Amino acid sequence: MSGEPLVRIEALRKRFGAQEVLGGVDLTVDRGEVVCLLGPSGSGKSTLLRCVNQLEEPTDGRIFLDGELVGYRPRRGRLHRLSERRINRQRAAVGMVFQHFHLFPHRTVLDNLILAPRLVRRRSRERLRAEARELLDRVGLAAKADEYPARLSGGQQQRVAIARALAMRPTLMLFDEPTSALDPELVGEVLDVMRDLAQDGMTMLVVTHEMRFARTVADRVAVLDGGRIVESGTPDRVFGDPQHDRTRAFLRHLD
Amino acid sequence: MAANRSEPATDTGPAGTAGPGPDTAGVSALPVARQWHVRRWVLAAVVLLVAIAVARSMWANPAVDHATIARYLTASAILGGLRSTLILAVVSMAIGLVLAVVVALCRLSRNPVLRVLGFGYVWVFRGVPLLVQILLWGNLALFYPRIALGNPFTGQVAVSWDTNAVVTGFVASVLALSLNEAGYTAEIIRAGILSVPAGQTEAGRALGLSRWQTLRTVVLPQAMRVIVPPVGTQFINMLKMTSLVSVIAGGDLLTQAQNISATSLRTIEMLIVASLWYLAVTSVSSLGQAYLERRLARGHR
């Protein structure tokens, strides 16, 4: 299966009532690749991410993760919804980082990291503690292990959230505007962690408005508008020589 | 007073540099005077005087015999009543809480049948007065003289019991109190669960936790902060509502106190005895609640 991309999205559609948020999206992400999703707000970027992690159920289309169909299984010529258990297992292989962190406020930083691996992977507390401390060290927060999240800055909370997702040893990391809720001076520390992660070979699908990050870290960028990918390619190509009016309008608006 | 101080203070604000206001250097050097809170002290004095006057008039009232209060405070009938009240309240509350969680989860379920069931439960058990529910359970035998296990469609009966032998006064009391309690507490628990931001559930689910694991380890612990204060009030209410079961069973604290006053004609004294015990028990319960709330505040500022 070496030719199979880690993520393959085919003709993905999602509508909320009468409103079509995704109107047929095709996208692949190869192993170790960093793909940034760009586009104006309301263009469907977040919904696309949430479909990959099954926080939303697509209206139509297919998503394959590591060659395995997400959310359904074929049987006698039809696709049947997977059991909760199987869906949970698929989700566990995908890490997600939210705009507003969503750390668990009633648990310490260390407990935030070990909660899911302990319950889902059923691994020993001691081993998980040691691993969690390594992960915290990696995001530069080893000293904060026993603090409660409310005592951390936004940037620190988001770095903990990244470490929490990594604690599940995901094969894919999804980032949903990870720096949009941060004070400007705290954005850099989160992007640094993400850059390190990309350099270590993590496969990442990132919704962001940080054009510098997209330009320097992404292997590919895809521009969404009105629920469709209007343009995609290497950052140099898309930023340097945008082909589509929508892309040009979007990039112009940022400068 | 405050205006006098704060006005020049804002002028000197920018790090002591020569501000635009007059006499900046002089004001900067002045110490802040102590605040005396005169109104608080006056109010405290008035409250204290009134309290002493009320206490004196009650203490000196010839209608109240202190020796009677002291004697009956630890009388075996009263202590027995206290014991019944505590057992009734604790058992009913425990059963009510478990049932309340189930009903609350039904009301929040994605399954429409469960939602209707949960709604119906709250509708019935919160809507019918507790006293009526107590009377209905106490008089169940009028409705169903025998309780039977069997096939309801063919009428075959496997085993059956006399209703009055199974649903004793105590059982009827616990049934009425706990089922009623669950109706109210279910709504408190539902409110608590709804108070936890949706992002918390999403974070748990995104990490691969199941619905139940997310509820148990992420949502409910946070909902507890909202749930505990009103449930504490519910428990205190429960302690006092046990007095209503006197209509079918009795044995509770207030009924025992009234039984004694019926024969000894010491009505006020016995009501004071009962009040003192109710206050003592609710005080202990409030302390427990305060402890729980402090524990649950961890991680929150």
Contacts between the chains, C-beta under 8 A, distances in Angstrom:
chain1	res1	chain2	res2	distance
A	53	B	206	5.6
A	55	B	202	5.8
A	55	B	205	6.8
A	55	B	206	6.5
A	84	B	210	6.5
A	84	B	211	7.0
A	85	B	210	7.5
A	88	B	208	5.4
A	88	B	209	7.2
A	88	B	210	5.3
A	89	B	208	7.0
A	91	B	205	6.7
A	91	B	206	6.4
A	91	B	207	7.7
A	91	B	208	4.8
A	92	B	207	7.1
A	92	B	208	2.7
A	93	B	208	7.8
A	94	B	206	7.6
A	95	B	206	7.8
A	96	B	203	8.0
A	96	B	206	4.1
A	96	B	207	8.0
A	98	B	199	6.4
A	98	B	202	7.2
A	98	B	203	6.6
A	98	B	206	7.9
A	100	B	199	6.0
A	102	B	197	7.8
A	102	B	199	4.2
A	102	B	200	6.1
A	102	B	202	6.6
A	102	B	203	3.7
A	103	B	203	7.6
A	104	B	200	6.9
A	104	B	203	7.2
A	104	B	204	7.9
A	104	B	218	5.8
A	104	B	222	7.9
A	105	B	222	6.9
A	105	B	299	5.0
A	105	B	300	6.4
A	106	B	221	5.0
A	106	B	222	5.5
A	106	B	296	7.8
A	106	B	298	6.6
A	106	B	299	4.9
A	106	B	300	7.8
A	107	B	299	7.0
A	108	B	299	7.6
A	115	B	207	7.5
A	115	B	209	7.9
A	115	B	217	6.1
A	115	B	218	7.9
A	116	B	204	7.7
A	116	B	207	3.7
A	116	B	208	6.0
A	116	B	209	5.9
A	119	B	209	6.0
A	119	B	213	5.2
A	119	B	217	6.8
A	120	B	207	7.2
A	120	B	208	4.5
A	120	B	209	6.4
A	120	B	213	7.8
A	148	B	298	6.9
A	148	B	299	3.7
A	148	B	300	7.9
A	149	B	299	7.0
A	150	B	299	6.1
A	150	B	300	6.3
A	150	B	301	5.2
A	151	B	301	7.8
A	164	B	207	7.2
A	165	B	206	7.8
A	165	B	207	7.3
A	168	B	207	6.0
A	168	B	208	6.3
